[in-house]
Amino acid sequence: MSIPAQEIPAAADDVNTEVFAFVKALAAELSGGKVDLPSFPNIALRVRQILSDEEVSQEKVGRVVGSEPMLAARLLQIANSAAINYSGRPITELRTAIARLGFNMVRSAAIAFAMSQLKKSDALKGLEQPLDDLWQTSAAVAAMSYVVAKRFSRVNPDTAMLAGLLHGIGRLYILTRVTRYPRLLADQGVYASIVREWHTPIAQALLENWEMAEEIVSAVSGHEDLERRHVGPPDLTDVLTVSQLLSAFKNHPDTLELNMHDVAACRRLQIDAAGYQKLIEESQHEIDALRDALGV
């Protein structure tokens, strides 16, 4: 992915050398296609690789997932969550869980496991709190995306959940890179502006490198465009836009309606503050179960 030189923010006189060096490094990594997450648990990469084969068997996926007991346990937990297992009959075999959930949910479980494990990486020591904050946000948006997709659209809820988990992947990449620039985090204003400028192209390049489905790449790349034009029924990007908004203002219901006003995706999904309140009343148990299953 090539980044034109004019898109690299100019170094103002008051921006220190370390900040500019960090931005230059991001630009170089994007332009050179060297975009991957450091310290990402190997099992997540193996699951991603094996699922890139559309003809892969459930048995083979089960062998890979089963090689990491904690991931296998997470998958079984998701399969037994109230949001997924309507029958209430416990699923105890990994093979049955994979058959029940499908490969998109297996991807979600692997990514959820990997993101939650990043806090334990020695290479990211000192960043435990921002990593946890980002993970909490990702899991909340993932759970909200699942129920919004199911209740307000024809979008596959499993795909929506995966998009929700990945919506902050560009921010995660930047955070893992900032360890080499320790003074950068001291100026939260500058750091926040770098994240705003760079997280979207980074997320796009990273997900393309991971060979994620185009609709997921588009949703993660475009969900912050609140005026996005789209012809036809609500799509995955609409679901992610609304889910991120609802998650962000969940604890501030007094300002939710104001922030939903004029958001094109809310109109397409035909959801307003009253619809959101009904969603929460009817789905809170489902949302909590999914977040718990994801390991929050």
Backbone as a ProteinNet text record, in pm:
[ID]
protein_1_A
[PRIMARY]
MSIPAQEIPAAADDVNTEVFAFVKALAAELSGGKVDLPSFPNIALRVRQILSDEEVSQEKVGRVVGSEPMLAARLLQIANSAAINYSGRPITELRTAIARLGFNMVRSAAIAFAMSQLKKSDALKGLEQPLDDLWQTSAAVAAMSYVVAKRFSRVNPDTAMLAGLLHGIGRLYILTRVTRYPRLLADQGVYASIVREWHTPIAQALLENWEMAEEIVSAVSGHEDLERRHVGPPDLTDVLTVSQLLSAFKNHPDTLELNMHDVAACRRLQIDAAGYQKLIEESQHEIDALRDALGV
[TERTIARY]
85.5	0	88.2	76.8	163.7	101.3	179.6	132.6	201.3	125.4	187.9	260.7	371.7	454	376.8	283	213.6	116.1	88	-2.7	70.1	203.5	277.3	271.2	217.1	203.2	337	336	458.8	498.7	629.6	678.1	677.6	586.7	583.7	703.5	736.7	855.7	849.2	726.6	714.5	694.8	698.4	687	827.4	853.9	991.5	1033.2	1160.9	1218.2	1162.2	1135.3	1086	948.1	861.4	727.9	736.3	819	831.6	892.4	988.3	1048.7	945.1	855.8	752	658.3	617.2	528.5	598	724.9	800.1	808.1	826.5	835	702.1	590.5	459.6	441.6	480.3	466.5	551.3	672.4	762.2	708.1	652.8	598.6	479	392.3	277	320.3	410.5	455.1	527.2	599.5	674	594.6	470.4	386.8	426.1	508.5	554.9	458.7	337.5	234.4	187.3	230.3	182.6	201	123.2	127.9	240.9	328.5	432.9	372.3	434.9	394.2	257.2	199.2	69.8	92.7	16.6	36	35.5	126	143.5	16.9	-61.9	-181.2	-279	-288.4	-380.3	-335.1	-204.9	-151.8	-176.4	-162.3	-186.2	-332.8	-423.3	-566.2	-596.2	-539.3	-561.7	-513.2	-396.8	-340.2	-424.1	-466.5	-541.4	-679.7	-738.6	-871	-866.7	-746.2	-734.4	-764.2	-760.8	-796.4	-946.7	-1021.1	-1166.5	-1212.4	-1123.3	-1160.2	-1115.9	-1062.8	-1011.6	-1124.8	-1092	-1192.9	-1206.6	-1321.9	-1344.6	-1248.2	-1214.5	-1122.1	-984.4	-937.3	-806.8	-808.3	-915.7	-929.1	-930.7	-1001.5	-1008.5	-873	-787.9	-653.9	-569.4	-580.1	-501.6	-551.7	-681.5	-738.4	-711.3	-723.4	-702.6	-560.1	-465.8	-326	-300.5	-395.5	-384.5	-504.7	-485.3	-598.6	-678.8	-612.4	-684.7	-775.1	-729.9	-814	-930	-903.1	-1009.9	-1116.7	-1071.5	-1166.1	-1248.9	-1183.6	-1256	-1362.6	-1328.7	-1424	-1544.5	-1517.9	-1626.9	-1713.5	-1650.2	-1725.1	-1818.6	-1768.8	-1853.5	-1968.9	-1937.7	-2041.3	-2149.5	-2114.2	-2210.5	-2273.1	-2238.4	-2293.3	-2442.4	-2513	-2657.5	-2693.2	-2601.5	-2629.1	-2623.4	-2549.3	-2526.8	-2604.1	-2597.7	-2655.6	-2796.4	-2894.3	-3031.8	-3091.1	-3042.4	-3101.1	-3065.1	-2950.8	-2906.9	-2836.5	-2834.2	-2763.8	-2614	-2534.4	-2391.9	-2318.8	-2231.8	-2144.7	-2008.9	-1964.6	-1840.7	-1728.9	-1762	-1660.5	-1623.5	-1493.8	-1445.2	-1497.7	-1499.2	-1547.2	-1691.8	-1775.1	-1915.3	-1925.9	-1840.8	-1841.4	-1806.1	-1705	-1662.6	-1773.1	-1837.6	-1947.8	-2064.2	-2090.5	-2200.7	-2170.7	-2049	-2015.4	-1981.4	-1910.7	-1863.3	-1727.1	-1663.2	-1523.7	-1507.2	-1606.4	-1592.9	-1585.4	-1664	-1660	-1530	-1475.5	-1344.7	-1238.7	-1245.4	-1154.3	-1169.4	-1293.8	-1319.2	-1259.9	-1278.6	-1225.9	-1074.1	-1009.9	-863.3	-811.8	-878	-835.9	-862.7	-978	-1008.9	-904.6	-869.4	-767.1	-634.4	-595.5	-466.4	-462.3	-569.4	-572.1	-567.3	-636.8	-636.1	-500.7	-424.8	-294.2	-182.2	-204.9	-100.1	-52.2	-142.8	-105.8	7.1	22.8	122.6	257	264.6	388.2	495.7	615.5	727.3	761.7	743.5	777.5	686	569	472.2	453.5	551.3	544.5	532.6	443.7	419	296.6	246.3	128.9	5	11.3	-98.6	-233.1	-237	-364.6	-423.1	-345.7	-406	-441.8	-365.1	-400.1	-531.9	-549.2	-672.9	-791.4	-770.4	-878.2	-922	-824.2	-854.3	-926	-882.1	-945.6	-1089	-1111.7	-1246.9	-1339.4	-1289.6	-1368.7	-1398.6	-1298.7	-1316.9	-1420.4	-1413.2	-1508.3	-1649.9	-1662.3	-1794.7	-1856.4	-1777	-1828	-1860.8	-1780	-1806.1	-1940.2	-1965.8	-2091.8	-2210.1	-2194.4	-2301.6	-2326.7	-2218.9	-2233.3	-2313.4	-2289.9	-2361.2	-2511.9	-2554.2	-2698.1	-2760.9	-2688.8	-2741.7	-2763.3	-2664.6	-2677.8	-2797.7	-2814.8	-2921.3	-3060.1	-3071.7	-3203.6	-3242.3	-3144.6	-3176.4	-3130.7	-3074.4	-3024	-3025	-2983.7	-2965	-2817.3	-2734.4	-2590.7	-2567.1	-2474.6	-2441.1	-2387	-2451.8	-2406.5	-2263.6	-2224.4	-2087.9	-1985.4	-2014.9	-1925.7	-1921.8	-2036.3	-2042.6	-1959.9	-1966.3	-1887.8	-1738.8	-1696.4	-1555.4	-1512.4	-1596	-1564.7	-1554.2	-1642.1	-1636.4	-1506.7	-1463.6	-1336.1	-1219.4	-1228.2	-1116.7	-1123.6	-1228.4	-1247	-1136.5	-1068.8	-961.3	-822	-810.4	-682.9	-573.4	-609.6	-509.7	-455.8	-543.8	-501.2	-408.2	-442.6	-358.6	-219.9	-212.8	-83.2	1.7	-58.3	15.8	64.2	-21.2	16.5	133.5	135.3	246.7	376.8	365.9	486.1	542.7	460.3	501.6	604.2	623.9	722.6	863.1	888.2	1019.9	1034.7	925.9	926.7	863.8	932.8	872.8	824.4	885.8	843.2	714.2	676.6	559.1	431.3	418.6	297.2	283.3	391.2	386.2	297.7	286.3	201	79	-25.4	-143.2	-213.9	-204	-266.3	-202.9	-71	-0.1	-23.7	-16.9	-38.2	-178.6	-278.9	-416.7	-432	-364.3	-374.7	-309.5	-200.2	-135.8	-229.2	-293.5	-386.4	-500.8	-558.6	-668.6	-625.8	-505.2	-456.5	-422.7	-371.4	-308.6	-380.6	-474.2	-525.4	-605.9	-675.1	-755.7	-671.4	-574	-492.7	-412.9	-371.4	-299.5	-391.6	-513.4	-609.3	-636.5	-653.9	-680.4	-563.9	-442.3	-324.9	-307.1	-329.7	-312.7	-414.7	-540.2	-645	-630.9	-584	-556.6	-441.6	-341.6	-229.8	-276.7	-377	-433.8	-535.3	-560	-654.5	-795.5	-836.5	-972.8	-1068.8	-1194	-1295.7	-1307.6	-1335.1	-1341.8	-1445.3	-1559.8	-1661.6	-1613.1	-1527.6	-1472.4	-1370	-1284.1	-1186	-1257.5	-1361.6	-1436.4	-1505.5	-1562	-1633.2	-1537.5	-1425.6	-1328.3	-1269.5	-1247.5	-1189.5	-1288.3	-1417.3	-1513.5	-1616.2	-1610.9	-1720	-1723.4	-1614.9	-1614.4	-1672.9	-1706.1	-1767.4	-1917.3	-1958	-2097.1	-2193.4	-2141.1	-2225.6	-2214.8	-2159.8	-2135.1	-2262.5	-2252.8	-2364.8	-2360.5	-2477.2	-2484.1	-2621.9	-2627.8	-2754.8	-2785.7	-2909.5	-2948.9	-2969.2	-2990.3	-3016.1	-2892.7	-2910.7	-2797.1	-2691.3	-2564.8	-2456.1	-2370.9	-2261.7	-2175.3	-2117.1	-2081.9	-2027.2	-2130.3	-2256.5	-2362.9	-2372.8	-2371.1	-2382.5	-2267.1	-2145.8	-2029.8	-2033.9	-2075.6	-2087	-2180.7	-2298.8	-2399.4	-2355	-2296.5	-2253.9	-2144.4	-2049.4	-1943.7	-2003	-2098.9	-2164.4	-2242.7	-2320.7	-2400.5	-2312	-2202.2	-2110.2	-2045.3	-2008.1	-1939.3	-2028.1	-2158.2	-2248.6	-2342.4	-2308.9	-2394.3	-2412.5	-2306.1	-2312.6	-2349.5	-2384.7	-2426.2	-2555.1	-2662.3	-2786.5	-2845.1	-2813.6	-2868.1	-2815.5	-2696.8	-2639.9	-2646.7	-2701.2	-2702.7	-2783.6	-2904.9	-2991	-2927.3	-2862.7	-2795.4	-2685	-2610.1	-2499.8	-2546.5	-2667.2	-2721.9	-2785.8	-2816	-2883.4	-2798	-2859.6	-2793.4	-2688	-2679.7	-2590.3	-2662.6	-2607	-2674.8	-2702.5	-2609	-2626.2	-2743.2	-2767	-2881.4	-3012.5	-3018.1	-3139.7	-3159.1	-3050.7	-3064.5	-3106.7	-3056	-3092.5	-3225	-3276.2	-3401.1	-3394.9	-3287.6	-3271.5	-3250.7	-3325.5	-3311.1	-3289.3	-3294.5	-3267.7	-3368.2	-3495.1	-3596.5	-3568.6	-3529.2	-3494.6	-3373.7	-3277.5	-3160	-3198.4	-3286.5	-3328	-3396.4	-3479.6	-3546.4	-3444	-3344.5	-3238.9	-3167.1	-3133.6	-3062.1	-3149.8	-3276.2	-3367.2	-3382.1	-3387.7	-3412.1	-3284.5	-3171.3	-3048.1	-2933.5	-2954	-2842.4	-2782.4	-2866.8	-2816.2	-2730.7	-2775.4	-2702.9	-2566.4	-2566.6	-2443	-2346	-2398.3	-2311.7	-2253.5	-2337.4	-2289.9	-2179.3	-2194.7	-2091.6	-1961.7	-1971.6	-1851.5	-1781.5	-1860	-1801.2	-1731.3	-1796.1	-1738.2	-1609.4	-1603.4	-1481.9	-1368.1	-1398.1	-1290.4	-1275	-1379.5	-1372.5	-1404.7
-119.2	0	122.9	206.6	323.1	445.1	518.8	640.7	759.2	849.1	964.6	1050.4	1108	1186.4	1301.5	1362	1477.5	1442.4	1312.2	1272.1	1256	1261.2	1252	1388.1	1395.1	1523.4	1595.8	1726.1	1804.7	1820.4	1821.6	1835.2	1982	2021	2158.3	2181.1	2309.7	2343.7	2287.6	2281.7	2238.5	2088	2014.3	1868.9	1811.5	1735.2	1687.8	1582.7	1558.6	1468.3	1327.5	1286.4	1150.1	1129.9	1230.6	1221.9	1210.6	1294.8	1292.5	1160.1	1109	980.8	868.6	875.3	774.3	778.1	897	911.9	865	898.6	852.9	700.6	640.5	494.2	430.5	488.5	437.3	445.1	560.1	577.4	476.5	453.3	359.2	216.6	179.2	44.4	23.2	124.1	113	107.3	195.9	200.6	72.4	12.4	-109.1	-236.3	-222.2	-339.8	-421.3	-364.8	-438.3	-413.9	-461.7	-434.1	-564.4	-590.3	-705.1	-673.1	-740.3	-710.8	-786.8	-715.8	-784.8	-847.1	-948.5	-1013	-1078.9	-1091.6	-1158	-1307.5	-1370.4	-1513.5	-1597.6	-1692.4	-1773.9	-1849.4	-1890.1	-1968.7	-1889	-1757.6	-1674.9	-1669.9	-1662	-1661.3	-1795.1	-1905.4	-2037.7	-2055.3	-2007.3	-2016.2	-1932.9	-1812.4	-1727.6	-1796.4	-1858	-1923.5	-2042.4	-2122.9	-2243.7	-2208.8	-2101.4	-2063	-1987.4	-1954.2	-1891.2	-1992.5	-2120.4	-2227.5	-2251.8	-2214	-2227.3	-2372.7	-2465.3	-2606.6	-2681.4	-2607.7	-2673.9	-2747	-2861.3	-2940.8	-2894.9	-2922.7	-2891	-2969.1	-3091.3	-3172.9	-3106.6	-3052.5	-2988.2	-2861.5	-2783.4	-2663.3	-2702.8	-2810.7	-2858.1	-2896.2	-2957.9	-2996.8	-2873.7	-2771.6	-2649.9	-2577.7	-2558.7	-2489.9	-2569.7	-2700.8	-2785.7	-2787.6	-2740.6	-2737.3	-2627.8	-2535.7	-2429.9	-2442.1	-2507.9	-2535.9	-2412.6	-2298.8	-2179	-2128.2	-2138.2	-2097.9	-2195.2	-2324.8	-2424.3	-2399.4	-2365.8	-2336.8	-2212.5	-2111.3	-1989.4	-2019.9	-2105.3	-2140.2	-2214.8	-2305.5	-2378.1	-2283.5	-2184.5	-2087.3	-2005.3	-1964.7	-1890.1	-1977.6	-2103	-2194.7	-2219.2	-2209.7	-2233.6	-2105.9	-1992.4	-1866.1	-1857.6	-1779.1	-1765.9	-1706.4	-1628.1	-1564.1	-1662.6	-1772.1	-1867	-1996.6	-2050.5	-2182.5	-2166.3	-2155	-2131.8	-2251.8	-2370.7	-2491.7	-2506	-2450.9	-2465.1	-2595.8	-2686.4	-2813.3	-2788.9	-2826.3	-2793.5	-2862.9	-2787.5	-2841.3	-2867.6	-2991.2	-3028.2	-3067.9	-3092.8	-3134.6	-3018.5	-2998.4	-2888.9	-2901.5	-3022.7	-3045.6	-2999	-3028.4	-2985.9	-2834.5	-2774.3	-2628.6	-2561.8	-2613.4	-2556	-2570.8	-2688.8	-2711.8	-2617.5	-2593.1	-2505.3	-2359.5	-2317.9	-2176.4	-2132.1	-2216.5	-2175	-2107.8	-2093.7	-2049.2	-1901.9	-1816.7	-1676	-1660.1	-1740	-1731.3	-1790.4	-1890.4	-1943.4	-1833.5	-1758.6	-1645.1	-1545.9	-1515.3	-1419.9	-1468.6	-1597	-1652.5	-1643.8	-1673.5	-1669	-1526.9	-1430.8	-1290.8	-1239	-1275.2	-1233.7	-1287.8	-1413.2	-1473.6	-1400.8	-1374.7	-1309.9	-1169.1	-1092.9	-955.3	-952.1	-1045.8	-1048.7	-1091.7	-1168.2	-1215.9	-1114.1	-1012.6	-914.8	-843.6	-828.5	-760	-832.1	-961.1	-1041.4	-1044.3	-977.2	-979	-893.1	-949.3	-873	-752.3	-765.7	-656.4	-536	-557.2	-449	-412.1	-445.5	-414.8	-263.9	-225.3	-83.7	-31.7	-110.7	-69	-151	-217.6	-307.2	-234.6	-114.2	-43.9	1	69.7	105.4	-15.6	-124.6	-246.6	-303.2	-302	-352.6	-264.4	-132.4	-40.9	-67.2	-86.5	-110.3	-243.4	-344.2	-475.8	-469.5	-398.8	-385.1	-319.5	-214.9	-145	-236.2	-309.3	-398.2	-506.2	-564.1	-669.1	-613.5	-492.6	-431.2	-403	-349.4	-321.4	-451.9	-555.7	-685.6	-742.3	-739.6	-792	-709.4	-576.8	-489.7	-513.7	-533.2	-556.6	-683.6	-784.5	-911.5	-891.2	-823.2	-808.8	-706.3	-600.4	-502.2	-567.8	-646	-715.2	-809.1	-880.6	-980.6	-916.9	-802.3	-742.7	-634.2	-573	-458.9	-473.7	-588.8	-603.2	-749.8	-771.3	-908.1	-945.3	-862.8	-890.2	-1010.4	-1096.8	-1213.6	-1168.2	-1204.9	-1159	-1202.2	-1322.3	-1369	-1278.7	-1239.7	-1149.4	-1014	-967.5	-839.4	-842.2	-953.3	-967.3	-961	-1028	-1026	-884.1	-813.1	-674.9	-587.2	-611	-535.1	-557.6	-682.6	-712.5	-641.9	-627.9	-575.1	-424.2	-359.7	-219.3	-129.1	-171.9	-91.4	-145.4	-230.7	-299	-200.8	-91.6	9.5	79.8	107.1	167.3	71.8	-57.2	-156	-160.6	-156.4	-158.1	-39	79.5	199.7	185.8	133.4	118.3	22.2	-86	-180.6	-122.3	-24.4	37.5	148.7	203.5	321.8	288.5	159.2	120.9	167.7	186.9	232.9	384.5	451.6	597.9	638.6	611.9	625.9	766.7	870.1	1006.3	1046.2	971.1	1006.7	1001.1	899.3	884.5	994	1063.7	1170.5	1285.6	1303.8	1408.7	1342.4	1327.1	1255	1324.4	1457.1	1530.1	1495.5	1494.6	1461.4	1315.4	1227.9	1085.8	1061.8	1127.9	1110.6	1157.6	1266.2	1315.8	1218.9	1154.6	1054.1	934.6	891.4	778.8	813.4	932.7	973.3	972	1019	1031.4	896.3	803.1	684	552.3	546.3	412.4	350.3	431.2	374.4	313.6	387.6	322.6	203.5	208.6	95.1	-25.5	-3.9	-113.7	-176.4	-94	-146	-231.3	-179.7	-254.4	-384.4	-380.1	-498.8	-606.2	-567.7	-665.3	-721.3	-638.9	-690.1	-790.4	-761.9	-854.1	-985.9	-979.4	-1098.4	-1168.4	-1110.3	-1165.1	-1178.2	-1076.9	-1072.5	-1041.5	-1080.8	-1056.3	-906.4	-872.5	-732.5	-654.2	-716.4	-641.9	-607	-690.8	-659.5	-547	-553.6	-447.1	-314.3	-314.4	-191.9	-138	-228.2	-184.5	-121.2	-186.7	-133.9	-2.5	6.6	127.4	243.1	212.5	319.4	347	277.7	291.4	425.9	502.5	632.4	744.3	714.4	813.1	817.6	911.5	916.4	966.1	1023.1	1071.4	981.6	864.9	774	747.1	760.6	730.9	583.5	523	380.5	351.4	292.5	257.3	111	84.9	-52.7	-76.2	-202	-234.1	-208.9	-198.4	-177.3	-285.5	-244.6	-339.7	-346.8	-421.6	-443.1	-312.2	-220.7	-92.4	-15.5	-17.3	47.9	-12	-143.6	-212.1	-171.8	-168.2	-134	12.1	100.4	242.1	261.2	202.8	218.5	149.5	33	-41.3	31.7	89.6	166.8	288.4	353.3	470.2	433.2	325.7	282.6	240.5	172.6	131	251.7	350.5	468.3	549.2	554	638.2	557.7	431.4	346.2	401.9	456.7	510.7	657.5	712.2	853.5	864.7	799.9	796.5	934.5	1031.8	1165.4	1233.4	1193.1	1254.4	1161.8	1042.3	944.9	994	1043.3	1085.3	1198	1291.2	1401.5	1348.7	1248.3	1194.6	1101.8	1049.7	965.9	1050.3	1174.2	1262	1282.9	1269.1	1290.3	1185.2	1075.3	965.8	879.4	875.5	808.3	661.4	593.9	450.7	426.6	519.2	505.2	511.8	599.1	607.8	480.4	427.4	306.2	187	180.5	70.7	97.5	220.1	261.5	241.1	291.5	283.3	423.2	454.9	581.8	553.1	656.2	636	539.7	549.1	457.8	313.7	298.4	165.8	108.7	197.2	153.3	107.7	183.8	146.7	10.9	-12.4	-142.9	-252.9	-223.1	-319.9	-360.6	-260.8	-288.7	-369.9	-331.3	-402.3	-548.6	-572.9	-709	-790	-721.4	-792	-779.8	-711.4	-690.8	-821.6	-919.5	-1049.9	-1113.7	-1098.7	-1152.3	-1083.4	-951.2	-872.9	-911.1	-919.3	-954.9	-1095.5	-1188	-1325.2	-1331.9	-1254.8	-1253.5	-1191.7	-1082.9	-1019.5	-1112.9	-1182.1	-1276.5	-1390.9	-1438.7	-1547.8	-1504.5	-1376.9	-1325.4	-1305.3	-1314.1	-1306.1	-1171.6	-1087.5	-955.5	-966.2
0	0	0	-102.1	-115.2	-50.2	28.4	93.8	29.1	-40.5	-104	-1.9	-43.3	47.7	108.3	31.6	84.1	196.1	215.5	322.7	455.5	454.3	579.2	648.4	771.9	837.6	848.7	817.1	827.4	972.1	998.2	1135.1	1173.4	1260.5	1309.6	1399.5	1417.7	1496.8	1637.5	1693.3	1833.1	1846.7	1736.9	1744.3	1751.3	1853.5	1873.9	1770.8	1765.3	1666	1678.4	1801.3	1822.4	1761.1	1773.7	1715.9	1564.4	1503.8	1358.1	1311.3	1388.6	1353.2	1357.1	1453.4	1465.9	1344.3	1304.4	1189.8	1062.1	1047.3	930.4	927.1	1044.7	1051.3	1009.9	1055.9	1016.3	864.8	806.9	663.2	586.9	635.9	569.2	576.8	692.2	707.2	614.4	605.3	516.4	369.9	331.7	192.4	153	249.2	219.9	238.6	283.6	304.8	426.5	516.1	634.2	750.3	735.6	835.5	898.1	1018.6	1094.8	1241.7	1324.8	1467.5	1535.3	1606.3	1683.1	1808	1857.4	1983.3	1976	1854.6	1842.4	1863.5	1953.6	1980.9	1853.5	1846.8	1726.9	1689.3	1788.3	1757.6	1673.5	1696.2	1617.6	1472.1	1451.3	1314.7	1246.4	1321.4	1263.9	1226	1311.7	1279.9	1156	1149	1031.9	904.5	912.2	794.6	750.4	845.4	808.9	754.2	805	758.3	625.4	579.8	448.4	336.8	371.8	277.6	288.4	185	188.8	194.1	158.7	156.5	282.5	380.7	500.6	573.6	632.2	702.6	847.4	904.7	1045.7	1134.8	1092.8	1172.1	1180.5	1068.5	1067.4	1151.1	1140.9	1224.4	1371.1	1401.7	1540	1594.7	1511.5	1557.5	1589.6	1505.7	1529	1653.8	1663.4	1780.1	1906.8	1898.4	2015.3	2065.6	1983.3	2027.6	2129.7	2145.5	2245.9	2339.8	2455.3	2545.1	2584.2	2604.5	2645.4	2534.7	2409.9	2297.1	2281.4	2294.7	2284.5	2390.7	2512.1	2620.1	2588.2	2528.7	2491.9	2386.9	2290.6	2184.9	2243.7	2334	2399.1	2481.6	2543.2	2622.7	2534	2416.9	2323.7	2275.1	2241.9	2192.2	2296.6	2423.8	2531.6	2586.2	2528.6	2578.8	2547	2625.4	2608.1	2472.9	2416.1	2287.3	2171.2	2188.6	2079.3	2100.5	2220.4	2249.4	2307	2217.7	2261.5	2334.2	2301.8	2361.4	2508.4	2546.9	2684.6	2713.2	2613.8	2631.8	2615.7	2715.3	2710.2	2595.8	2531.2	2426.3	2489.5	2485	2553.1	2458	2330.8	2234.2	2143.1	2124.7	2041.2	1898.6	1845.8	1708.9	1693.4	1792.9	1790.1	1797.1	1879.8	1893.1	1760.6	1692.6	1564.1	1460.5	1458.3	1364	1392.2	1519.6	1558.3	1525.7	1551.2	1540.7	1398.6	1324.3	1192.9	1201.1	1086.4	1083.4	1118.8	1088.6	1126.3	1277.3	1349.1	1494.2	1548.5	1479.9	1519.3	1503.4	1392	1373.5	1488.4	1522.5	1629.8	1762	1791.5	1915.9	1919.1	1804.9	1798.4	1814.9	1749.9	1762.1	1902.7	1958.9	2096	2193.2	2176.3	2263.1	2248.3	2122.5	2097.7	2156.4	2137	2187.1	2339.8	2402.1	2548.9	2604.5	2524.4	2569.4	2548.5	2465.4	2436.8	2563.1	2660	2784.7	2857.9	2831.1	2901.4	2829.7	2714.2	2636.4	2702.1	2717.9	2774.6	2688.7	2557.2	2465.8	2484.6	2545.5	2562.3	2709.3	2789.6	2932.8	2951.9	3041.4	3065.9	2993.5	2897.4	2821.4	2858.9	2974.2	3012.8	3016.6	3073.8	3088.5	2955.3	2869.2	2739.3	2654.2	2665.2	2593.7	2645	2776.4	2835.1	2796.4	2798	2759.2	2615.1	2527.7	2386.7	2369.3	2443.1	2435.8	2486.5	2597.6	2652.1	2550.1	2485.1	2384	2265.1	2218.9	2104.2	2134.2	2252.4	2289.8	2302.7	2357.3	2371.4	2234.8	2142	2007.3	1935.2	1955.6	1892.5	1938	2067.3	2120.2	2071	2070.6	2022.1	1873.1	1795.9	1651.5	1624.9	1705.5	1689.4	1703.9	1809.9	1833.9	1739.5	1702.9	1607.7	1471.7	1426.8	1298.3	1299.2	1408.4	1416.7	1421.4	1487.8	1510.4	1409.9	1345.8	1261.1	1116.3	1079.3	943.1	901.5	777.1	727.5	723.4	783.4	790.6	881.1	842.9	924.7	1060.1	1170.8	1302.5	1337	1291.5	1318.2	1249.8	1126.2	1054.1	1122	1169.3	1239.2	1367.3	1438.7	1560.9	1530.6	1423.6	1385	1346.9	1271.8	1236.1	1361.1	1457.1	1581.4	1657.7	1661.5	1727.6	1659.4	1527.7	1449.2	1427.4	1473.8	1437.3	1492.5	1599.8	1656.7	1627.9	1526	1500.9	1461.2	1393.1	1358	1481.6	1576.3	1703.2	1779.9	1774.5	1841.8	1779.4	1649.5	1580	1623.6	1625.8	1666.4	1810.3	1897	2037.4	2054	1976	1988.2	1934.5	1844.4	1787.8	1876.1	1961.4	2036.7	2145.2	2173.3	2275.4	2238.7	2109.5	2065.8	2075.5	2113.4	2122.6	2256.3	2366.6	2499.5	2533.1	2475.3	2508.7	2437.8	2337.9	2259.9	2343.1	2425.4	2506.3	2611.9	2639.9	2740.4	2693.1	2562.9	2507.3	2445.2	2526	2480.3	2364.3	2359.1	2249.3	2116	2112	1988.8	1951.9	2052.2	2025.7	1969.8	2028.6	1981.3	1836.8	1801.6	1663.9	1565.8	1607	1521.6	1502.1	1610.5	1600.3	1506.2	1520.3	1432.3	1285.2	1258.5	1121.5	1058.4	1140.7	1084.3	1107.6	1203.4	1236.6	1123.1	1043.8	935.7	823.6	765.3	661.2	713.1	840.1	897.9	909.5	957.9	970.3	834.5	733.2	598.9	549.2	564.7	517.7	595	725.1	809.2	774.2	759.3	729.2	587.8	495.1	360.9	364.7	447.5	464.3	524.7	611.3	672.9	581.4	465	366.8	423.1	499.3	549.7	434.9	451.3	349.1	321.5	197.2	155.8	236.2	269.7	343.8	484.6	543.3	674.6	663.1	562.6	539.8	517.9	436.2	407	531.2	611.8	731.9	833.1	857.4	953.7	902.4	771.9	714	709	692	666.1	772.9	886.6	983.1	1054.1	1049.7	1117.3	1030.4	906.8	818.4	847.6	933	978.6	870.3	762.1	653.1	529.7	546.2	433.3	354.4	223.7	134.9	96	93.7	58.8	3.7	-113.1	-176.2	-146.1	-107.7	-80.3	68.2	106.2	246.9	333.4	465.6	555.3	537	538.3	519.8	646.4	636.7	752.8	804.7	715.8	759	841.1	798.6	875.2	1015.2	1021.8	1151.2	1243.2	1188.8	1271.1	1314	1224.4	1259.8	1377.1	1368.8	1473.4	1602.8	1592	1711.1	1786.4	1713.6	1778.7	1849.1	1784.8	1842.9	1968.4	1960.4	2075.3	2192.1	2162.7	2268.9	2334.9	2252.8	2306.1	2398.8	2369.5	2447.9	2537.1	2557.1	2640.5	2780.2	2834.6	2971.2	2974.9	2858.5	2851.8	2770.5	2818.4	2740.8	2714.9	2800.3	2783.4	2657.5	2611.3	2491.3	2369.6	2388.4	2279.2	2159.5	2185.4	2074.8	1994.6	2064.9	1996.7	1905.5	1952.7	1874	1761.6	1772.9	1666.6	1556.1	1587.8	1493.4	1368.4	1252.5	1123.5	1088.7	1164.1	1127	1023.2	902.9	791.9	821.8	886.7	915.4	1010.2	1103.2	1194.5	1117	1017.4	935.7	855	797.7	716.8	802.2	924	1012.8	1085.4	1069.2	1133.5	1284.7	1341.1	1485.5	1540.9	1645.2	1714.8	1862.6	1945.8	2088.3	2150.8	2108.5	2161.9	2118.3	1992.8	1943.3	2014.4	2044.4	2118.2	2258.1	2323.2	2459	2459.2	2358.4	2348.1	2323.2	2237.9	2209.7	2337.9	2419.5	2544.7	2639.6	2650.3	2741.6	2701.9	2571.3	2523.6	2503.5	2491.2	2452.1	2551.5	2662	2753.5	2801.4	2828.2	2872.2	2764.2	2638.6	2524	2510.3	2521.5	2510.1	2621.1	2743.7	2857.4	2841.1	2790	2770.5	2667.6	2558.7	2455.8	2507.7	2580	2635.3	2732.3	2812.1	2906.4	2832.7	2726.1	2648.4	2577.6	2540.1	2474.9	2572.6	2701.1	2800.1	2864.1	2861.6	2923.8	3072.1
[MASK]
++++++++++++++++++++++++++++++++++++++++++++++++++++++++++++++++++++++++++++++++++++++++++++++++++++++++++++++++++++++++++++++++++++++++++++++++++++++++++++++++++++++++++++++++++++++++++++++++++++++++++++++++++++++++++++++++++++++++++++++++++++++++++++++++++++++++++++++++++++++++++++++++++++++++

